[in-house]
Amino acid sequence: MEPGHGKHKRAAVAFRLSRFSSAYRCRLLEGLRDLQNFCSVQHDLNLEALASHPKTADAVLGEYVMQRFNEKVKSGLSKVKHALLGLQHVYPRLRGKLVTAWSNLKTWEEQRVSKLRPPLPVPIWTFALGLARAHAKVEKHSSEARLWEIFSVLLEVGLLCMLRPGE
């Protein structure tokens, strides 16, 4: 390796990472540190050696994702995702070649229980529905009464279909 080559490479990496906000850059670097720790402990590899062989990198990263998944750490998914993203930012030639690792991560994401916002409470929904229907009955103008009827139908269908406030 020629003198200054490593310095040039570090500068290029620093430049690529400088495009991101400091908070995002910190998350990427934290993920990369975790990945480096895994690679050195489990496989006696550094990230540069790993990145030089895309097929090996995909296999090792797939194993990394699975091991972190099995540890069941609360922030593990985010850290692993940032590790993969960070590695691809530092070694752009790996983009599109980490199929196993990204597939494992996607499976992990799908395993999480989604947290939906609670729907409008039933008593409030029933009250709003009844109020809309009452307005439709007592409205003197037929066009206004029709609008209240339409609103009551939309309210009923929307909330029965799990429409939530703000959607």
BELKA-V106305 format. One record per residue. N is the residue number from 1. RES is the residue in three letters. OMEGA is omega as a letter, one per 40 degrees, with the letter a starting at -180 (* if undefined). BURIAL is + if it has 16 or more other ideal C-beta (glycine too) atoms within 10 Angstrom, else -. D_CENTER is the distance of its C-alpha to the mean C-alpha in Angstrom with 1 decimal. Layout:
BEGIN
N:RES:OMEGA:BURIAL:D_CENTER + N:RES:OMEGA:BURIAL:D_CENTER
END
This chain:
BEGIN
1:MET:a:-:39.2 + 2:GLU:i:-:40.8 + 3:PRO:i:-:40.9 + 4:GLY:a:-:38.2 + 5:HIS:i:-:35.8 + 6:GLY:i:-:33.5 + 7:LYS:i:-:33.8 + 8:HIS:a:-:33.0 + 9:LYS:i:-:29.9 + 10:ARG:i:-:28.6 + 11:ALA:i:-:29.3 + 12:ALA:i:-:27.3 + 13:VAL:i:-:24.3 + 14:ALA:i:-:24.8 + 15:PHE:i:-:25.1 + 16:ARG:a:-:21.9 + 17:LEU:a:+:19.9 + 18:SER:a:-:22.0 + 19:ARG:a:-:20.3 + 20:PHE:i:-:17.3 + 21:SER:a:-:17.7 + 22:SER:i:-:19.0 + 23:ALA:a:-:16.2 + 24:TYR:i:-:13.6 + 25:ARG:i:+:16.4 + 26:CYS:i:-:17.0 + 27:ARG:i:+:13.5 + 28:LEU:a:+:14.1 + 29:LEU:i:-:17.6 + 30:GLU:i:+:16.9 + 31:GLY:i:+:14.7 + 32:LEU:i:+:17.6 + 33:ARG:i:-:20.1 + 34:ASP:i:+:18.6 + 35:LEU:i:+:18.6 + 36:GLN:i:+:22.1 + 37:ASN:i:-:23.3 + 38:PHE:a:+:22.2 + 39:CYS:a:+:23.9 + 40:SER:a:-:27.0 + 41:VAL:a:-:27.5 + 42:GLN:a:-:26.8 + 43:HIS:a:-:28.0 + 44:ASP:i:-:30.0 + 45:LEU:i:+:28.1 + 46:ASN:a:-:26.8 + 47:LEU:i:+:23.9 + 48:GLU:i:-:26.4 + 49:ALA:i:-:28.2 + 50:LEU:a:+:25.1 + 51:ALA:a:+:23.9 + 52:SER:i:-:27.4 + 53:HIS:a:-:27.1 + 54:PRO:a:+:24.0 + 55:LYS:i:-:24.8 + 56:THR:i:-:25.4 + 57:ALA:a:+:22.2 + 58:ASP:a:+:20.2 + 59:ALA:a:+:22.1 + 60:VAL:i:+:21.8 + 61:LEU:i:+:18.1 + 62:GLY:i:+:17.8 + 63:GLU:i:+:20.0 + 64:TYR:i:+:18.0 + 65:VAL:a:+:14.8 + 66:MET:i:+:17.1 + 67:GLN:i:-:19.1 + 68:ARG:i:+:16.2 + 69:PHE:a:+:15.1 + 70:ASN:i:-:18.8 + 71:GLU:i:-:19.1 + 72:LYS:i:-:16.9 + 73:VAL:a:-:16.2 + 74:LYS:a:-:14.1 + 75:SER:a:-:12.1 + 76:GLY:a:+:12.3 + 77:LEU:a:+:8.8 + 78:SER:a:-:7.7 + 79:LYS:a:+:11.2 + 80:VAL:i:+:11.2 + 81:LYS:i:+:8.3 + 82:HIS:i:+:10.2 + 83:ALA:i:+:13.3 + 84:LEU:i:+:12.7 + 85:LEU:a:+:11.8 + 86:GLY:i:+:14.8 + 87:LEU:i:+:17.0 + 88:GLN:i:+:16.6 + 89:HIS:a:+:17.4 + 90:VAL:i:+:20.4 + 91:TYR:a:+:21.5 + 92:PRO:a:-:20.7 + 93:ARG:i:-:22.8 + 94:LEU:a:+:20.2 + 95:ARG:i:-:17.9 + 96:GLY:a:-:18.1 + 97:LYS:a:+:19.9 + 98:LEU:a:+:17.3 + 99:VAL:a:-:17.0 + 100:THR:a:+:17.5 + 101:ALA:a:+:15.0 + 102:TRP:i:+:12.1 + 103:SER:i:-:13.5 + 104:ASN:i:+:13.7 + 105:LEU:i:+:10.1 + 106:LYS:i:-:9.3 + 107:THR:i:-:12.0 + 108:TRP:i:+:10.8 + 109:GLU:a:-:7.6 + 110:GLU:i:-:10.3 + 111:GLN:a:-:12.7 + 112:ARG:i:-:11.1 + 113:VAL:a:-:13.2 + 114:SER:a:-:11.8 + 115:LYS:i:-:13.4 + 116:LEU:i:-:15.1 + 117:ARG:a:-:17.3 + 118:PRO:i:-:20.8 + 119:PRO:i:+:23.1 + 120:LEU:a:+:26.1 + 121:PRO:a:-:28.6 + 122:VAL:i:-:31.2 + 123:PRO:i:-:34.2 + 124:ILE:i:-:32.9 + 125:TRP:i:+:31.9 + 126:THR:i:-:35.4 + 127:PHE:a:-:37.1 + 128:ALA:i:+:35.5 + 129:LEU:i:+:36.3 + 130:GLY:i:-:39.9 + 131:LEU:i:-:40.3 + 132:ALA:i:+:39.3 + 133:ARG:i:+:41.7 + 134:ALA:i:-:44.4 + 135:HIS:i:+:44.1 + 136:ALA:a:+:44.5 + 137:LYS:a:-:47.7 + 138:VAL:a:-:49.4 + 139:GLU:a:-:48.5 + 140:LYS:a:-:51.7 + 141:HIS:a:-:50.4 + 142:SER:i:-:49.2 + 143:SER:i:-:46.6 + 144:GLU:i:-:45.0 + 145:ALA:i:-:45.4 + 146:ARG:i:-:43.6 + 147:LEU:i:-:40.6 + 148:TRP:i:+:40.4 + 149:GLU:i:+:40.6 + 150:ILE:i:-:37.8 + 151:PHE:a:+:35.7 + 152:SER:i:+:36.4 + 153:VAL:i:-:35.5 + 154:LEU:i:-:32.1 + 155:LEU:a:+:31.4 + 156:GLU:a:+:32.3 + 157:VAL:a:-:30.4 + 158:GLY:a:-:27.3 + 159:LEU:i:+:27.1 + 160:LEU:i:-:28.2 + 161:CYS:i:-:25.4 + 162:MET:i:-:23.0 + 163:LEU:a:-:22.8 + 164:ARG:i:-:21.6 + 165:PRO:i:-:22.9 + 166:GLY:i:-:21.2 + 167:GLU:*:-:19.9
END
